[in-house]
Amino acid sequence: MIHTKELRYGNIAQTRDGELITVQQILSNTIIYDTQIEVNREAVNVNGSYGMDYITQMKEVVKEVDYQEINPIALTPEILKKCGFRNFLREEWIVSIGNTHIDFEYVNDGLKLRCPAPSLANIKYLHQLQNLIFAISMRELDVEL
């Protein structure tokens, strides 16, 4: 389960059924992950008219899931590659954002940011990585899952 305080719009997670979802709205007890507009058009005959008139109805279809049924996606080397990371050395992973390169070290507990003072916190899940990249660069991490 992911606490809703860890989520933001655009985060990718998965349901208990294994369906990958992208967070669109965060409500008090649920997460909306898909909205679509259905358009229905019906032909009607109005009394006294020789032509056909049409009635158009629009209905919004919303898919939502209870926040307790959302699980994080654990980071793996395959997911890092799908996020645009490159691996030159065994544990070193690099992502390029614009003209900037960010180095991470991949350890058993997840990713650690590499800098002059290495980070103590590990990034274990995809939504955490998305949030960190957004906080650092103000850009979304491109994820091709």
C-alpha positions as CSV (number, residue, x, y, z in Angstrom):
1,M,0.0,0.0,0.0
2,I,1.2,3.5,-0.8
3,H,0.2,6.4,1.5
4,T,-1.5,9.1,-0.5
5,K,0.9,11.7,0.9
6,E,3.6,10.1,-1.2
7,L,1.6,10.4,-4.4
8,R,1.2,13.2,-6.9
9,Y,-0.4,13.6,-10.2
10,G,1.4,11.6,-12.9
11,N,2.8,8.9,-10.5
12,I,2.6,5.3,-11.8
13,A,1.6,2.5,-9.5
14,Q,-0.2,-0.8,-9.7
15,T,-3.5,-2.2,-8.3
16,R,-3.7,-5.4,-6.4
17,D,-4.8,-7.0,-9.7
18,G,-1.5,-5.9,-11.3
19,E,-3.0,-3.2,-13.5
20,L,-0.6,-0.3,-14.1
21,I,-2.3,3.0,-13.4
22,T,-1.3,6.7,-13.7
23,V,-2.6,8.9,-10.9
24,Q,-4.9,11.6,-12.3
25,Q,-6.7,12.8,-9.1
26,I,-6.3,12.1,-5.4
27,L,-9.5,12.1,-3.5
28,S,-10.1,11.5,0.2
29,N,-10.4,7.7,-0.1
30,T,-9.8,6.9,-3.7
31,I,-7.5,7.5,-6.6
32,I,-8.9,8.4,-10.1
33,Y,-6.7,6.9,-12.8
34,D,-8.8,7.1,-16.0
35,T,-11.5,9.4,-17.3
36,Q,-13.2,9.1,-20.6
37,I,-16.1,10.9,-22.3
38,E,-18.7,8.7,-24.0
39,V,-20.7,10.4,-26.7
40,N,-24.1,8.9,-27.7
41,R,-26.1,10.2,-30.6
42,E,-29.6,9.2,-31.2
43,A,-31.9,10.0,-34.1
44,V,-35.4,11.3,-33.0
45,N,-38.4,12.2,-35.0
46,V,-40.1,15.4,-33.8
47,N,-43.9,15.5,-34.5
48,G,-44.7,17.5,-37.6
49,S,-41.1,17.5,-38.9
50,Y,-40.0,15.9,-42.1
51,G,-36.3,15.8,-41.2
52,M,-34.5,13.8,-38.5
53,D,-33.2,15.5,-35.4
54,Y,-30.5,14.2,-33.2
55,I,-30.0,14.1,-29.4
56,T,-26.4,14.0,-28.3
57,Q,-25.6,12.8,-24.8
58,M,-22.2,13.1,-23.2
59,K,-21.3,11.0,-20.2
60,E,-18.1,11.0,-18.2
61,V,-16.8,7.5,-17.3
62,V,-14.4,7.6,-14.3
63,K,-12.2,4.7,-13.2
64,E,-11.1,4.9,-9.6
65,V,-9.6,2.6,-7.0
66,D,-9.4,2.7,-3.2
67,Y,-6.1,4.0,-2.1
68,Q,-5.5,0.9,0.1
69,E,-5.5,-1.3,-3.0
70,I,-2.6,0.5,-4.7
71,N,0.9,-1.0,-4.5
72,P,4.2,0.6,-5.4
73,I,6.3,-0.7,-8.3
74,A,9.7,-1.8,-7.0
75,L,12.7,-0.5,-9.0
76,T,14.6,-3.1,-11.0
77,P,17.3,-2.7,-13.7
78,E,14.7,-3.3,-16.3
79,I,12.4,-0.5,-15.0
80,L,15.4,1.8,-14.8
81,K,16.2,1.1,-18.5
82,K,12.6,1.8,-19.4
83,C,12.9,5.2,-17.6
84,G,15.9,6.2,-19.8
85,F,18.7,5.3,-17.3
86,R,22.0,4.1,-18.7
87,N,24.3,1.7,-16.9
88,F,28.0,2.1,-17.6
89,L,29.4,0.4,-14.5
90,R,27.8,-2.3,-12.4
91,E,26.1,-0.3,-9.7
92,E,26.2,3.2,-11.4
93,W,23.1,4.3,-13.3
94,I,22.9,7.7,-15.0
95,V,19.8,9.6,-16.3
96,S,20.0,12.6,-18.5
97,I,17.5,15.5,-18.2
98,G,18.2,18.2,-20.7
99,N,21.9,18.9,-20.5
100,T,22.2,17.6,-16.9
101,H,23.2,14.1,-15.9
102,I,22.3,12.6,-12.5
103,D,24.2,9.7,-11.1
104,F,22.7,7.0,-8.9
105,E,24.2,4.0,-7.3
106,Y,22.0,0.9,-7.5
107,V,22.2,-1.2,-4.3
108,N,20.1,-4.0,-2.8
109,D,17.9,-1.4,-1.0
110,G,17.2,0.7,-4.1
111,L,18.8,3.7,-5.7
112,K,21.1,6.1,-3.9
113,L,21.8,9.6,-5.3
114,R,25.6,9.9,-5.9
115,C,27.0,13.3,-5.2
116,P,29.9,14.7,-3.0
117,A,27.9,13.8,0.0
118,P,26.1,10.5,-0.8
119,S,22.5,10.3,0.2
120,L,21.4,8.1,3.1
121,A,17.9,7.6,1.9
122,N,17.2,4.9,-0.6
123,I,14.7,5.2,-3.4
124,K,13.0,1.8,-3.6
125,Y,9.9,2.5,-5.7
126,L,9.1,4.1,-9.1
127,H,6.8,6.8,-7.7
128,Q,9.6,7.9,-5.3
129,L,12.0,8.2,-8.3
130,Q,9.4,10.1,-10.3
131,N,8.9,12.5,-7.3
132,L,12.7,13.0,-6.8
133,I,13.3,13.7,-10.5
134,F,10.4,16.2,-10.6
135,A,11.7,17.9,-7.4
136,I,15.2,18.2,-8.8
137,S,14.4,19.2,-12.4
138,M,10.8,20.3,-12.5
139,R,10.4,17.8,-15.4
140,E,8.5,14.5,-15.5
141,L,10.4,11.3,-15.8
142,D,9.5,9.6,-19.0
143,V,8.5,6.0,-18.2
144,E,7.8,3.5,-20.9
145,L,6.2,0.6,-19.0
